[in-house]
Amino acid sequence: MSNPLLNITDLIDFPAIKPEHVVDGMKALIADAESTLKTVTAQETPATWDDVITPLENKTLALSRAWGAVSHLMSVCDSPALREAYNQALPLVTQFWIGLSQSTLSDKYLAIKESPKFSDLSATRQRIINEELVEFKLAGAFLNDEGKAKLKAVKEALAKENQKFSENLMDATNAYGLIVENKKDLAGIPEDDIASFKEAAEAENEEGYKITLQVPHYLAVLRYAQNRKLRETLYHAYVTRASEFDNDGKFNNNDVMTRIVELRQSEAAILGYQNYGEVSLATKMASTPDEVVTFLRDLAKRSLAQAKVEVEEVKAFAREKLGIADPQSWDLTFASEKLREARYAYSDQEVKQYFTEPAVFSGLFGLVQKLFSIRIVPDTAPVWHPDVKFFRIENAQGEKVAQFYMDLYARANKRGGAWMDNDRVRRRVNGHLETPTAYLVCNFSKPVGNKPALLTHDDVLTLFHEFGHGLHHMLTRVEDAAASGINGVEWDAVECPSQFMENFAWDWTVVEKLTSHVETGQPIPKALYEKLLAAKNFQSAMAMVRQLEFGLFDMLLHTQFDPQTDTIQGLLKAVRKEVAVTDQPDYNRFPNSFSHIFAGGYAAGYYSYKWAEVLSSDAFSLFEETGVLNPETGKKWLDEVLAVGSSRPAMDSFVAFRGRKPTIDALLRHSGIAQK
């Protein structure tokens, strides 16, 4: 039986990948990479890029790409058989990467660095060598044998706990389904959402309407349901996922989180750092945990007064206009939507009728084609689900620059949220140029009946965000894999190109071309757009402090938390007392579903969203000054930021584009947060 994970040369044959391919495929690819590692580290001749890095990179990229395909399938079409195979292979893959990073390969990199010919390498390759030496240090390559063994055990245990956290969250989310028999109980919820509930019930051969904890269902209830008891029921289910209150604790992440924090503290100690925050920041723009905490608290100080006013406004509106005497957490989203409708005389549902999927993509593609002199055309590829679309990006000469998959709709056995991931990086091998491919994944409501999918403006912002990541990956001109696209970009800068793209989704000349009414085909009226724009910063300070709460909780968890004496819930409560403006019920178990830091790459790094937003807001202000659709400014953004990958420090790229270092002013202005 041929294994589609072996010898991937161009596009991956996703339908051909079966659970039985995973373990054998990983074993074979790991064995091939280990053989090459043994060869390059045993060479007695002076270490060179071509003799050491190139041959090993060929093998490790083959392994990464195959494992990336399996991990991607786990995210978009999880199944018991695939999960079992993934978990069997996970320790093998983890052990390989730990072994590689702790091997004598680090000596070869040091030898290249110390060679008289180091200066002959390109500036990009010199930077790659220097950055890889930092990574080797973090991987324990310079520890003694005992230290290496301890770190290896910790990293293997961490990989298992991260995966367990993710599985518990997905299982808890999938296990929930509320059947509502009477449509009257769904009063206020838009018809297209109700139709989605109906389809979910029919898919399970159930009568009535099935409401899941997938984000489109959850938000439809919290935002629109007049039935307060229904809102409370969904809220309780959502914020207790994967906790002791959920499914009798079957999917409880409490102990998993504690073990993850303890293991990260152990990792830091073994590496000689005071805490895991220092480990995280070793490869980021920010230099110390104190710098990050100060940054977050400064933003909080500038935002809290306005946030307190905003929350009191919505509570007063709930009491006076909606008859909710004692507004609770499950009321605030509903009351906020009603207040926004009253204040700006429009609803998300009204706006949604204009953001039809075909119009949004036509406008988005038209925008980036104009700014960056590219062309996006439909393409074909083997895909993992019938809903997935595939595209090709060409340059002005008609040459293929990149390709990408688009998986837009929420469904069972698909991880929630939205993300971009890279499948293949741009690099030149033996004179042949390999072009990038990317995954762009969202969880929008799928089309109902014969109508196209309708996106909220928040959905549009999400799409622009992820497409910004995709452009960063796909429009690179760097041909060394380790610095190509998003590879090697400092984590607290990697969100800058994505957040930057969101700004365009607020500009009239762009928005007009993103819209086509689902019934009439007309673009959004200027008057409705102006209401949307006026409401842009509605409760922006509340949103700001919410993100600061997450970032501060994350950094303090990884720098000042003691699992022996403190509790994770207790730390969150203390952070909320400092920066939050809304009271959450005692049963709220937000950390249990905070996959960004417990199962993703944001541990001691969640602050990166706000850090990068400072960069992106300031960068976009140059477009505001020169013309939002100015191709010359677009070319400068492409040339100085997107195209250069991590071939130079992110701050150097920003300064090359903006002409100076970033300031916080544009972020506060774009957020509508008034400063005294």
Disulfide bonds with the S-S distance in Angstrom:
none
